[in-house]
Amino acid sequence: MDTAVSAADANRRFSELLRTVKKGRSVVVTSHGKPVAKITPVGEDERAAEGARSALFARLRTARALFADPGSPRRIAGPAVGKRSALR
């Protein structure tokens, strides 16, 4: 479970909180009793970011394949880029 600490206490005990986080625990900082921030060990954020990054690259590869294949039924047709509109 995360340790909760007020913003004022977090300010006064920041070094202590960093030691707690270094041990692998997370700290939730509250303001007027409501959570406003979470201090977590770097490893947790890196794993989450890596998962999100991998998912994004997979979606981009799929989209690129769809748009690169002229025979794809999902290809979006539209005016050529750089051509002036005939509506003027």
PDB file as gemmi writes it, atoms N, CA and C in Angstrom:
CRYST1    1.000    1.000    1.000  90.00  90.00  90.00 P 1                      
ATOM      1  N   MET A   1       0.835  -1.187   0.000  1.00  0.00           N  
ATOM      2  CA  MET A   1       0.000   0.000   0.000  1.00  0.00           C  
ATOM      3  C   MET A   1       0.879   1.250   0.000  1.00  0.00           C  
ATOM      4  N   ASP A   2       0.407   2.287  -0.675  1.00  0.00           N  
ATOM      5  CA  ASP A   2       1.149   3.539  -0.752  1.00  0.00           C  
ATOM      6  C   ASP A   2       1.061   4.300   0.569  1.00  0.00           C  
ATOM      7  N   THR A   3       2.129   5.009   0.877  1.00  0.00           N  
ATOM      8  CA  THR A   3       2.152   5.880   2.038  1.00  0.00           C  
ATOM      9  C   THR A   3       1.597   7.237   1.610  1.00  0.00           C  
ATOM     10  N   ALA A   4       0.672   7.798   2.381  1.00  0.00           N  
ATOM     11  CA  ALA A   4       0.117   9.121   2.084  1.00  0.00           C  
ATOM     12  C   ALA A   4       0.760  10.143   3.007  1.00  0.00           C  
ATOM     13  N   VAL A   5       1.085  11.302   2.438  1.00  0.00           N  
ATOM     14  CA  VAL A   5       1.712  12.372   3.215  1.00  0.00           C  
ATOM     15  C   VAL A   5       1.208  13.711   2.673  1.00  0.00           C  
ATOM     16  N   SER A   6       0.983  14.654   3.555  1.00  0.00           N  
ATOM     17  CA  SER A   6       0.517  15.971   3.112  1.00  0.00           C  
ATOM     18  C   SER A   6       1.643  16.692   2.374  1.00  0.00           C  
ATOM     19  N   ALA A   7       1.278  17.657   1.570  1.00  0.00           N  
ATOM     20  CA  ALA A   7       2.265  18.420   0.814  1.00  0.00           C  
ATOM     21  C   ALA A   7       3.238  19.130   1.761  1.00  0.00           C  
ATOM     22  N   ALA A   8       2.727  19.649   2.861  1.00  0.00           N  
ATOM     23  CA  ALA A   8       3.593  20.337   3.825  1.00  0.00           C  
ATOM     24  C   ALA A   8       4.596  19.362   4.432  1.00  0.00           C  
ATOM     25  N   ASP A   9       4.122  18.159   4.820  1.00  0.00           N  
ATOM     26  CA  ASP A   9       5.034  17.151   5.370  1.00  0.00           C  
ATOM     27  C   ASP A   9       6.032  16.681   4.321  1.00  0.00           C  
ATOM     28  N   ALA A  10       5.558  16.527   3.090  1.00  0.00           N  
ATOM     29  CA  ALA A  10       6.459  16.090   2.017  1.00  0.00           C  
ATOM     30  C   ALA A  10       7.577  17.105   1.825  1.00  0.00           C  
ATOM     31  N   ASN A  11       7.239  18.363   1.937  1.00  0.00           N  
ATOM     32  CA  ASN A  11       8.242  19.417   1.796  1.00  0.00           C  
ATOM     33  C   ASN A  11       9.270  19.351   2.927  1.00  0.00           C  
ATOM     34  N   ARG A  12       8.787  19.137   4.129  1.00  0.00           N  
ATOM     35  CA  ARG A  12       9.687  19.087   5.284  1.00  0.00           C  
ATOM     36  C   ARG A  12      10.521  17.810   5.316  1.00  0.00           C  
ATOM     37  N   ARG A  13       9.958  16.693   4.839  1.00  0.00           N  
ATOM     38  CA  ARG A  13      10.629  15.390   4.965  1.00  0.00           C  
ATOM     39  C   ARG A  13      11.021  14.802   3.610  1.00  0.00           C  
ATOM     40  N   PHE A  14      11.360  15.647   2.659  1.00  0.00           N  
ATOM     41  CA  PHE A  14      11.600  15.169   1.295  1.00  0.00           C  
ATOM     42  C   PHE A  14      12.710  14.118   1.225  1.00  0.00           C  
ATOM     43  N   SER A  15      13.804  14.325   1.909  1.00  0.00           N  
ATOM     44  CA  SER A  15      14.895  13.346   1.889  1.00  0.00           C  
ATOM     45  C   SER A  15      14.433  11.988   2.415  1.00  0.00           C  
ATOM     46  N   GLU A  16      13.651  12.017   3.467  1.00  0.00           N  
ATOM     47  CA  GLU A  16      13.124  10.769   4.036  1.00  0.00           C  
ATOM     48  C   GLU A  16      12.206  10.068   3.027  1.00  0.00           C  
ATOM     49  N   LEU A  17      11.372  10.857   2.338  1.00  0.00           N  
ATOM     50  CA  LEU A  17      10.475  10.277   1.345  1.00  0.00           C  
ATOM     51  C   LEU A  17      11.264   9.646   0.193  1.00  0.00           C  
ATOM     52  N   LEU A  18      12.333  10.291  -0.218  1.00  0.00           N  
ATOM     53  CA  LEU A  18      13.161   9.728  -1.282  1.00  0.00           C  
ATOM     54  C   LEU A  18      13.780   8.399  -0.860  1.00  0.00           C  
ATOM     55  N   ARG A  19      14.185   8.296   0.398  1.00  0.00           N  
ATOM     56  CA  ARG A  19      14.714   7.014   0.889  1.00  0.00           C  
ATOM     57  C   ARG A  19      13.636   5.932   0.860  1.00  0.00           C  
ATOM     58  N   THR A  20      12.413   6.317   1.200  1.00  0.00           N  
ATOM     59  CA  THR A  20      11.290   5.373   1.166  1.00  0.00           C  
ATOM     60  C   THR A  20      11.052   4.889  -0.265  1.00  0.00           C  
ATOM     61  N   VAL A  21      11.069   5.816  -1.195  1.00  0.00           N  
ATOM     62  CA  VAL A  21      10.849   5.472  -2.600  1.00  0.00           C  
ATOM     63  C   VAL A  21      12.004   4.616  -3.128  1.00  0.00           C  
ATOM     64  N   LYS A  22      13.203   4.913  -2.698  1.00  0.00           N  
ATOM     65  CA  LYS A  22      14.372   4.146  -3.123  1.00  0.00           C  
ATOM     66  C   LYS A  22      14.258   2.680  -2.697  1.00  0.00           C  
ATOM     67  N   LYS A  23      13.547   2.430  -1.601  1.00  0.00           N  
ATOM     68  CA  LYS A  23      13.329   1.059  -1.117  1.00  0.00           C  
ATOM     69  C   LYS A  23      12.234   0.342  -1.910  1.00  0.00           C  
ATOM     70  N   GLY A  24      11.616   1.027  -2.861  1.00  0.00           N  
ATOM     71  CA  GLY A  24      10.609   0.394  -3.705  1.00  0.00           C  
ATOM     72  C   GLY A  24       9.177   0.725  -3.370  1.00  0.00           C  
ATOM     73  N   ARG A  25       8.947   1.584  -2.390  1.00  0.00           N  
ATOM     74  CA  ARG A  25       7.588   1.953  -2.016  1.00  0.00           C  
ATOM     75  C   ARG A  25       7.186   3.261  -2.674  1.00  0.00           C  
ATOM     76  N   SER A  26       5.902   3.436  -2.891  1.00  0.00           N  
ATOM     77  CA  SER A  26       5.382   4.667  -3.474  1.00  0.00           C  
ATOM     78  C   SER A  26       4.826   5.566  -2.386  1.00  0.00           C  
ATOM     79  N   VAL A  27       4.823   6.862  -2.657  1.00  0.00           N  
ATOM     80  CA  VAL A  27       4.301   7.850  -1.717  1.00  0.00           C  
ATOM     81  C   VAL A  27       3.288   8.720  -2.457  1.00  0.00           C  
ATOM     82  N   VAL A  28       2.099   8.864  -1.874  1.00  0.00           N  
ATOM     83  CA  VAL A  28       1.073   9.740  -2.436  1.00  0.00           C  
ATOM     84  C   VAL A  28       1.099  11.043  -1.656  1.00  0.00           C  
ATOM     85  N   VAL A  29       1.217  12.153  -2.361  1.00  0.00           N  
ATOM     86  CA  VAL A  29       1.230  13.486  -1.738  1.00  0.00           C  
ATOM     87  C   VAL A  29      -0.181  14.046  -1.840  1.00  0.00           C  
ATOM     88  N   THR A  30      -0.694  14.528  -0.717  1.00  0.00           N  
ATOM     89  CA  THR A  30      -2.056  15.063  -0.686  1.00  0.00           C  
ATOM     90  C   THR A  30      -2.047  16.561  -0.403  1.00  0.00           C  
ATOM     91  N   SER A  31      -3.086  17.210  -0.859  1.00  0.00           N  
ATOM     92  CA  SER A  31      -3.302  18.626  -0.567  1.00  0.00           C  
ATOM     93  C   SER A  31      -4.748  18.757  -0.114  1.00  0.00           C  
ATOM     94  N   HIS A  32      -4.948  19.228   1.097  1.00  0.00           N  
ATOM     95  CA  HIS A  32      -6.284  19.340   1.688  1.00  0.00           C  
ATOM     96  C   HIS A  32      -6.996  17.986   1.674  1.00  0.00           C  
ATOM     97  N   GLY A  33      -6.232  16.919   1.907  1.00  0.00           N  
ATOM     98  CA  GLY A  33      -6.795  15.586   2.000  1.00  0.00           C  
ATOM     99  C   GLY A  33      -7.035  14.869   0.682  1.00  0.00           C  
ATOM    100  N   LYS A  34      -6.754  15.519  -0.443  1.00  0.00           N  
ATOM    101  CA  LYS A  34      -6.979  14.910  -1.760  1.00  0.00           C  
ATOM    102  C   LYS A  34      -5.631  14.598  -2.419  1.00  0.00           C  
ATOM    103  N   PRO A  35      -5.488  13.423  -3.024  1.00  0.00           N  
ATOM    104  CA  PRO A  35      -4.228  13.081  -3.686  1.00  0.00           C  
ATOM    105  C   PRO A  35      -3.950  14.009  -4.869  1.00  0.00           C  
ATOM    106  N   VAL A  36      -2.725  14.508  -4.940  1.00  0.00           N  
ATOM    107  CA  VAL A  36      -2.346  15.396  -6.037  1.00  0.00           C  
ATOM    108  C   VAL A  36      -1.106  14.914  -6.782  1.00  0.00           C  
ATOM    109  N   ALA A  37      -0.332  14.028  -6.186  1.00  0.00           N  
ATOM    110  CA  ALA A  37       0.876  13.540  -6.835  1.00  0.00           C  
ATOM    111  C   ALA A  37       1.244  12.185  -6.264  1.00  0.00           C  
ATOM    112  N   LYS A  38       2.000  11.437  -7.050  1.00  0.00           N  
ATOM    113  CA  LYS A  38       2.486  10.146  -6.589  1.00  0.00           C  
ATOM    114  C   LYS A  38       3.971  10.051  -6.937  1.00  0.00           C  
ATOM    115  N   ILE A  39       4.769   9.751  -5.936  1.00  0.00           N  
ATOM    116  CA  ILE A  39       6.210   9.568  -6.134  1.00  0.00           C  
ATOM    117  C   ILE A  39       6.451   8.065  -6.143  1.00  0.00           C  
ATOM    118  N   THR A  40       6.938   7.561  -7.266  1.00  0.00           N  
ATOM    119  CA  THR A  40       7.142   6.120  -7.416  1.00  0.00           C  
ATOM    120  C   THR A  40       8.584   5.832  -7.800  1.00  0.00           C  
ATOM    121  N   PRO A  41       9.052   4.630  -7.526  1.00  0.00           N  
ATOM    122  CA  PRO A  41      10.393   4.262  -7.983  1.00  0.00           C  
ATOM    123  C   PRO A  41      10.464   4.323  -9.506  1.00  0.00           C  
ATOM    124  N   VAL A  42      11.600   4.681 -10.028  1.00  0.00           N  
ATOM    125  CA  VAL A  42      11.775   4.860 -11.465  1.00  0.00           C  
ATOM    126  C   VAL A  42      11.427   3.593 -12.231  1.00  0.00           C  
ATOM    127  N   GLY A  43      11.785   2.439 -11.739  1.00  0.00           N  
ATOM    128  CA  GLY A  43      11.534   1.189 -12.447  1.00  0.00           C  
ATOM    129  C   GLY A  43      10.081   0.994 -12.809  1.00  0.00           C  
ATOM    130  N   GLU A  44       9.153   1.361 -11.934  1.00  0.00           N  
ATOM    131  CA  GLU A  44       7.730   1.204 -12.212  1.00  0.00           C  
ATOM    132  C   GLU A  44       7.316   2.068 -13.391  1.00  0.00           C  
ATOM    133  N   ASP A  45       7.757   3.308 -13.423  1.00  0.00           N  
ATOM    134  CA  ASP A  45       7.396   4.207 -14.511  1.00  0.00           C  
ATOM    135  C   ASP A  45       8.016   3.745 -15.821  1.00  0.00           C  
ATOM    136  N   GLU A  46       9.242   3.269 -15.774  1.00  0.00           N  
ATOM    137  CA  GLU A  46       9.904   2.820 -17.003  1.00  0.00           C  
ATOM    138  C   GLU A  46       9.182   1.633 -17.612  1.00  0.00           C  
ATOM    139  N   ARG A  47       8.726   0.692 -16.787  1.00  0.00           N  
ATOM    140  CA  ARG A  47       8.010  -0.476 -17.313  1.00  0.00           C  
ATOM    141  C   ARG A  47       6.693  -0.044 -17.951  1.00  0.00           C  
ATOM    142  N   ALA A  48       5.986   0.856 -17.314  1.00  0.00           N  
ATOM    143  CA  ALA A  48       4.718   1.328 -17.867  1.00  0.00           C  
ATOM    144  C   ALA A  48       4.959   2.086 -19.164  1.00  0.00           C  
ATOM    145  N   ALA A  49       5.979   2.924 -19.184  1.00  0.00           N  
ATOM    146  CA  ALA A  49       6.295   3.696 -20.385  1.00  0.00           C  
ATOM    147  C   ALA A  49       6.725   2.769 -21.522  1.00  0.00           C  
ATOM    148  N   GLU A  50       7.496   1.747 -21.214  1.00  0.00           N  
ATOM    149  CA  GLU A  50       7.943   0.811 -22.250  1.00  0.00           C  
ATOM    150  C   GLU A  50       6.752   0.071 -22.847  1.00  0.00           C  
ATOM    151  N   GLY A  51       5.809  -0.345 -22.021  1.00  0.00           N  
ATOM    152  CA  GLY A  51       4.611  -1.018 -22.523  1.00  0.00           C  
ATOM    153  C   GLY A  51       3.789  -0.105 -23.420  1.00  0.00           C  
ATOM    154  N   ALA A  52       3.622   1.136 -23.008  1.00  0.00           N  
ATOM    155  CA  ALA A  52       2.870   2.100 -23.812  1.00  0.00           C  
ATOM    156  C   ALA A  52       3.596   2.390 -25.120  1.00  0.00           C  
ATOM    157  N   ARG A  53       4.908   2.512 -25.053  1.00  0.00           N  
ATOM    158  CA  ARG A  53       5.723   2.779 -26.244  1.00  0.00           C  
ATOM    159  C   ARG A  53       5.602   1.622 -27.237  1.00  0.00           C  
ATOM    160  N   SER A  54       5.672   0.386 -26.747  1.00  0.00           N  
ATOM    161  CA  SER A  54       5.555  -0.791 -27.619  1.00  0.00           C  
ATOM    162  C   SER A  54       4.190  -0.841 -28.297  1.00  0.00           C  
ATOM    163  N   ALA A  55       3.133  -0.552 -27.533  1.00  0.00           N  
ATOM    164  CA  ALA A  55       1.782  -0.556 -28.094  1.00  0.00           C  
ATOM    165  C   ALA A  55       1.630   0.522 -29.164  1.00  0.00           C  
ATOM    166  N   LEU A  56       2.194   1.696 -28.923  1.00  0.00           N  
ATOM    167  CA  LEU A  56       2.119   2.782 -29.892  1.00  0.00           C  
ATOM    168  C   LEU A  56       2.830   2.403 -31.184  1.00  0.00           C  
ATOM    169  N   PHE A  57       4.043   1.847 -31.074  1.00  0.00           N  
ATOM    170  CA  PHE A  57       4.781   1.451 -32.273  1.00  0.00           C  
ATOM    171  C   PHE A  57       4.041   0.371 -33.050  1.00  0.00           C  
ATOM    172  N   ALA A  58       3.395  -0.547 -32.356  1.00  0.00           N  
ATOM    173  CA  ALA A  58       2.621  -1.594 -33.034  1.00  0.00           C  
ATOM    174  C   ALA A  58       1.466  -0.974 -33.816  1.00  0.00           C  
ATOM    175  N   ARG A  59       0.768  -0.006 -33.223  1.00  0.00           N  
ATOM    176  CA  ARG A  59      -0.333   0.667 -33.927  1.00  0.00           C  
ATOM    177  C   ARG A  59       0.183   1.452 -35.116  1.00  0.00           C  
ATOM    178  N   LEU A  60       1.332   2.110 -34.965  1.00  0.00           N  
ATOM    179  CA  LEU A  60       1.899   2.872 -36.082  1.00  0.00           C  
ATOM    180  C   LEU A  60       2.311   1.958 -37.234  1.00  0.00           C  
ATOM    181  N   ARG A  61       2.892   0.797 -36.909  1.00  0.00           N  
ATOM    182  CA  ARG A  61       3.266  -0.149 -37.968  1.00  0.00           C  
ATOM    183  C   ARG A  61       2.032  -0.632 -38.721  1.00  0.00           C  
ATOM    184  N   THR A  62       0.949  -0.914 -37.985  1.00  0.00           N  
ATOM    185  CA  THR A  62      -0.291  -1.358 -38.624  1.00  0.00           C  
ATOM    186  C   THR A  62      -0.853  -0.264 -39.522  1.00  0.00           C  
ATOM    187  N   ALA A  63      -0.891   0.952 -39.025  1.00  0.00           N  
ATOM    188  CA  ALA A  63      -1.412   2.075 -39.813  1.00  0.00           C  
ATOM    189  C   ALA A  63      -0.556   2.306 -41.051  1.00  0.00           C  
ATOM    190  N   ARG A  64       0.743   2.245 -40.896  1.00  0.00           N  
ATOM    191  CA  ARG A  64       1.644   2.455 -42.040  1.00  0.00           C  
ATOM    192  C   ARG A  64       1.394   1.394 -43.106  1.00  0.00           C  
ATOM    193  N   ALA A  65       1.208   0.142 -42.679  1.00  0.00           N  
ATOM    194  CA  ALA A  65       0.954  -0.940 -43.633  1.00  0.00           C  
ATOM    195  C   ALA A  65      -0.361  -0.714 -44.367  1.00  0.00           C  
ATOM    196  N   LEU A  66      -1.377  -0.250 -43.678  1.00  0.00           N  
ATOM    197  CA  LEU A  66      -2.669   0.004 -44.320  1.00  0.00           C  
ATOM    198  C   LEU A  66      -2.577   1.112 -45.356  1.00  0.00           C  
ATOM    199  N   PHE A  67      -1.880   2.180 -45.023  1.00  0.00           N  
ATOM    200  CA  PHE A  67      -1.794   3.316 -45.930  1.00  0.00           C  
ATOM    201  C   PHE A  67      -0.786   3.097 -47.050  1.00  0.00           C  
ATOM    202  N   ALA A  68       0.158   2.212 -46.855  1.00  0.00           N  
ATOM    203  CA  ALA A  68       1.166   1.948 -47.881  1.00  0.00           C  
ATOM    204  C   ALA A  68       0.653   1.010 -48.960  1.00  0.00           C  
ATOM    205  N   ASP A  69      -0.364   0.206 -48.669  1.00  0.00           N  
ATOM    206  CA  ASP A  69      -0.896  -0.770 -49.621  1.00  0.00           C  
ATOM    207  C   ASP A  69      -2.022  -0.133 -50.426  1.00  0.00           C  
ATOM    208  N   PRO A  70      -1.785   0.178 -51.714  1.00  0.00           N  
ATOM    209  CA  PRO A  70      -2.822   0.836 -52.517  1.00  0.00           C  
ATOM    210  C   PRO A  70      -4.082  -0.012 -52.674  1.00  0.00           C  
ATOM    211  N   GLY A  71      -3.977  -1.324 -52.546  1.00  0.00           N  
ATOM    212  CA  GLY A  71      -5.137  -2.195 -52.695  1.00  0.00           C  
ATOM    213  C   GLY A  71      -5.936  -2.357 -51.428  1.00  0.00           C  
ATOM    214  N   SER A  72      -5.484  -1.751 -50.365  1.00  0.00           N  
ATOM    215  CA  SER A  72      -6.155  -1.902 -49.088  1.00  0.00           C  
ATOM    216  C   SER A  72      -7.516  -1.226 -49.134  1.00  0.00           C  
ATOM    217  N   PRO A  73      -8.573  -1.918 -48.714  1.00  0.00           N  
ATOM    218  CA  PRO A  73      -9.911  -1.308 -48.729  1.00  0.00           C  
ATOM    219  C   PRO A  73     -10.054  -0.182 -47.713  1.00  0.00           C  
ATOM    220  N   ARG A  74      -9.126  -0.052 -46.796  1.00  0.00           N  
ATOM    221  CA  ARG A  74      -9.225   0.980 -45.767  1.00  0.00           C  
ATOM    222  C   ARG A  74      -8.441   2.234 -46.136  1.00  0.00           C  
ATOM    223  N   ARG A  75      -7.843   2.270 -47.321  1.00  0.00           N  
ATOM    224  CA  ARG A  75      -7.064   3.427 -47.747  1.00  0.00           C  
ATOM    225  C   ARG A  75      -7.994   4.632 -47.882  1.00  0.00           C  
ATOM    226  N   ILE A  76      -7.551   5.768 -47.410  1.00  0.00           N  
ATOM    227  CA  ILE A  76      -8.359   6.980 -47.435  1.00  0.00           C  
ATOM    228  C   ILE A  76      -8.023   7.774 -48.689  1.00  0.00           C  
ATOM    229  N   ALA A  77      -9.040   8.058 -49.505  1.00  0.00           N  
ATOM    230  CA  ALA A  77      -8.832   8.836 -50.723  1.00  0.00           C  
ATOM    231  C   ALA A  77      -9.067  10.301 -50.404  1.00  0.00           C  
ATOM    232  N   GLY A  78      -8.328  11.143 -51.043  1.00  0.00           N  
ATOM    233  CA  GLY A  78      -8.495  12.574 -50.823  1.00  0.00           C  
ATOM    234  C   GLY A  78      -7.686  13.346 -51.842  1.00  0.00           C  
ATOM    235  N   PRO A  79      -7.765  14.654 -51.813  1.00  0.00           N  
ATOM    236  CA  PRO A  79      -7.029  15.462 -52.783  1.00  0.00           C  
ATOM    237  C   PRO A  79      -5.519  15.315 -52.557  1.00  0.00           C  
ATOM    238  N   ALA A  80      -4.798  15.472 -53.631  1.00  0.00           N  
ATOM    239  CA  ALA A  80      -3.348  15.389 -53.548  1.00  0.00           C  
ATOM    240  C   ALA A  80      -2.817  16.544 -52.706  1.00  0.00           C  
ATOM    241  N   VAL A  81      -1.832  16.282 -51.929  1.00  0.00           N  
ATOM    242  CA  VAL A  81      -1.244  17.314 -51.078  1.00  0.00           C  
ATOM    243  C   VAL A  81      -0.491  18.297 -51.959  1.00  0.00           C  
ATOM    244  N   GLY A  82      -0.712  19.565 -51.736  1.00  0.00           N  
ATOM    245  CA  GLY A  82       0.005  20.590 -52.468  1.00  0.00           C  
ATOM    246  C   GLY A  82      -0.759  21.116 -53.666  1.00  0.00           C  
ATOM    247  N   LYS A  83      -1.830  20.466 -54.062  1.00  0.00           N  
ATOM    248  CA  LYS A  83      -2.644  20.933 -55.206  1.00  0.00           C  
ATOM    249  C   LYS A  83      -3.619  21.994 -54.727  1.00  0.00           C  
ATOM    250  N   ARG A  84      -3.773  23.026 -55.530  1.00  0.00           N  
ATOM    251  CA  ARG A  84      -4.746  24.070 -55.172  1.00  0.00           C  
ATOM    252  C   ARG A  84      -6.147  23.584 -55.451  1.00  0.00           C  
ATOM    253  N   SER A  85      -7.061  23.962 -54.606  1.00  0.00           N  
ATOM    254  CA  SER A  85      -8.442  23.544 -54.724  1.00  0.00           C  
ATOM    255  C   SER A  85      -9.107  24.231 -55.918  1.00  0.00           C  
ATOM    256  N   ALA A  86      -9.948  23.486 -56.637  1.00  0.00           N  
ATOM    257  CA  ALA A  86     -10.677  24.049 -57.791  1.00  0.00           C  
ATOM    258  C   ALA A  86     -11.900  24.832 -57.325  1.00  0.00           C  
ATOM    259  N   LEU A  87     -12.143  24.885 -56.039  1.00  0.00           N  
ATOM    260  CA  LEU A  87     -13.324  25.577 -55.523  1.00  0.00           C  
ATOM    261  C   LEU A  87     -13.136  27.084 -55.426  1.00  0.00           C  
ATOM    262  N   ARG A  88     -11.955  27.578 -55.657  1.00  0.00           N  
ATOM    263  CA  ARG A  88     -11.706  29.004 -55.492  1.00  0.00           C  
ATOM    264  C   ARG A  88     -12.290  29.811 -56.601  1.00  0.00           C  
TER     265      ARG A  88                                                      
END                                                                             
